[in-house]
């Protein structure tokens, strides 16, 4: 089992760290990672300060890869990502933590 963590950094970077690392530059647009393994697939999304969210905060979530295909049975949880110090020392992103199978493959995608 591996652990992956997804969160926003600054106002333009959607990060993945833990047992694998990635970073998508997504200024003024969202970004996503496709997670695939033998036990299932899912998409993890991140977008900075959408109009429907008050204040300057990241939105991090998941989506099905296709209608009718359920999310994989991987344990998931949210916490507040630690502040990065830039541009503000206050926290402003949730962090999604997913325990994934060892055969996980991650593909970076821009939304």
C-alpha positions as CSV (number, residue, x, y, z in Angstrom):
1,X,0.0,0.0,0.0
2,X,1.2,3.5,-0.9
3,X,0.0,6.9,0.4
4,X,-0.6,9.9,-1.9
5,X,-1.4,13.4,-0.7
6,X,-3.0,16.1,-3.0
7,X,-3.3,19.8,-2.2
8,X,-2.9,23.3,-3.6
9,X,0.3,25.4,-3.2
10,X,0.4,29.1,-3.8
11,X,-2.3,30.0,-6.3
12,X,-1.0,28.1,-9.2
13,X,0.4,24.7,-8.3
14,X,-1.6,21.5,-7.6
15,X,0.7,19.1,-5.7
16,X,1.0,15.4,-5.1
17,X,3.4,14.0,-2.6
18,X,3.8,11.0,-0.3
19,X,5.1,7.9,-2.0
20,X,5.0,9.6,-5.4
21,X,5.5,13.2,-6.3
22,X,4.0,15.5,-8.9
23,X,3.2,19.1,-9.6
24,X,0.9,20.7,-12.1
25,X,1.1,24.4,-13.0
26,X,-2.6,25.4,-13.2
27,X,-2.8,29.2,-12.9
28,X,-6.3,30.4,-13.7
29,X,-7.5,26.8,-14.4
30,X,-8.0,23.6,-12.6
31,X,-5.8,20.5,-12.7
32,X,-6.3,16.8,-12.2
33,X,-4.5,13.5,-11.7
34,X,-5.8,10.2,-13.1
35,X,-5.2,7.3,-10.6
36,X,-5.3,3.8,-12.1
37,X,-4.7,0.3,-10.8
38,X,-6.0,-3.2,-11.2
39,X,-8.5,-2.5,-8.4
40,X,-10.0,0.6,-10.0
41,X,-9.6,4.2,-11.3
42,X,-10.5,7.7,-10.1
43,X,-9.7,11.3,-10.8
44,X,-8.4,13.8,-8.2
45,X,-9.1,17.5,-9.0
46,X,-7.8,20.7,-7.6
47,X,-8.9,24.3,-8.5
48,X,-7.9,27.5,-6.8
49,X,-10.6,30.0,-5.6
50,X,-13.5,29.1,-7.9
51,X,-16.3,31.7,-8.0
52,X,-18.6,29.4,-5.9
53,X,-16.1,29.3,-3.0
54,X,-15.8,32.3,-0.6
55,X,-12.3,33.6,0.0
56,X,-9.1,32.5,-1.6
57,X,-9.0,28.8,-1.0
58,X,-8.3,25.6,-2.9
59,X,-11.0,23.1,-3.7
60,X,-9.7,19.5,-3.8
61,X,-12.0,16.5,-4.6
62,X,-12.5,13.3,-6.5
63,X,-14.6,12.2,-9.5
64,X,-15.6,9.0,-11.2
65,X,-13.6,8.2,-14.4
66,X,-16.9,7.4,-16.1
67,X,-20.6,7.4,-15.3
68,X,-21.5,4.0,-13.9
69,X,-18.0,3.1,-12.7
70,X,-17.8,3.3,-8.9
71,X,-14.9,4.8,-7.0
72,X,-12.2,2.3,-6.0
73,X,-12.4,1.0,-2.4
74,X,-9.3,2.9,-1.3
75,X,-9.2,4.6,2.1
76,X,-9.4,8.4,1.7
77,X,-9.4,11.3,4.2
78,X,-9.1,15.0,4.3
79,X,-7.1,17.4,6.5
80,X,-5.9,21.0,6.3
81,X,-2.6,21.2,4.4
82,X,0.1,22.9,6.4
83,X,0.7,26.6,5.4
84,X,3.4,27.0,2.8
85,X,4.4,30.5,3.9
86,X,3.7,31.9,0.4
87,X,1.9,34.1,-0.3
88,X,0.5,33.9,3.3
89,X,1.5,32.0,6.3
90,X,-2.1,30.9,6.9
91,X,-3.4,27.6,5.6
92,X,-5.6,27.8,2.5
93,X,-5.8,24.3,1.0
94,X,-7.5,21.1,2.1
95,X,-5.2,18.0,1.6
96,X,-6.7,14.8,0.3
97,X,-4.9,11.7,1.5
98,X,-5.5,8.4,-0.3
99,X,-4.1,5.0,0.5
100,X,-3.6,3.4,-2.9
101,X,-2.4,-0.1,-4.1
102,X,1.2,-0.6,-4.9
103,X,0.4,-1.0,-8.6
104,X,-0.9,2.6,-8.8
105,X,-0.2,4.6,-12.0
106,X,-0.7,8.4,-11.9
107,X,-1.2,10.5,-15.0
108,X,-1.1,14.3,-14.8
109,X,-3.9,16.1,-16.6
110,X,-4.9,19.7,-16.9
111,X,-8.6,20.4,-16.6
